Amino acid sequence: MPENSIEIFEIVEIFESINGEGLKAGELSAFVRMKGCNLDCSFCDTAWAKEKDAEATYMTTSEILEEIASFGVKNVTLTGGEPMEKKGIFSLIMALVDHGYQVEVETNGSIDLREYALLSDIVSFTIDYKLPGSGMEEKMLLENFLCFGEKNVIKFVVTDRTDLERAYALCEDELRETRCRIYLSPAFGKIEPEEIVEFMKEKKWTEARLQLQLHKIIWEPDARGV
């Protein structure tokens, strides 16, 4: 995992805001959004960040650390796009940890993450399982969702009842041994949170937690830098 050369990252934005979701929802964090993604989800809310012509700044780890330090916050969220497909990401994560930051990584379940499970006690991973409504479920690697501990999250973004049924079936079968926390997040504008709650009640699904995207409630849904 470690790299010796200086790595350069394409960064589309770095900003300070509250975490809209994940274990640290509601807490201030410095966000580092990277360009590019290996998936094409139907409901992607940051599609602009994966476009080839998306405006980006080339930054070293030292430059990223310097900009983050200006915010004076303890949390850092690495997001995208898809941060875990970037060369040098391990070194960046460890540099952030070494500087005393509490690091959260938002990633999808299509990239082999098993070697990063050793970090799961010091780094929080929110791993998206892409359900049928995303159009990307065939890309998922089930092993990713079984090797992380309780400080980490499996996030199901649901678009409809079919997605809910699939998420529940996974947690009852293939993913029943996971130690991760289970979060259900409605795809904005696709399904009402009430329908998710009613499904949870119907199934007595006490292991799952509904989580709304706070940033889309506080600001305009398509706002950037929040």
Secondary structure, 3 states (H helix, E strand, C coil): CCCCCCCEEEEEEEEEEECCCCCCCCCEEEEEEECCCCCCCCCCCCHHHHCCCCCCEEEEHHHHHHHHHCCCCCEEEEECCCHHHCCCHHHHHHHHHHCCCEEEEEEECCCCCHHHHHHCCCEEEEEEECCHHHCCHHHCCHHHHCCCCCCCEEEEEECCHHHHHHHHHHHHCCCCCCCCEEEEEECCCCCCHHHHHHHHHHHCCCCEEECCCHHHHHCCCCCCCC
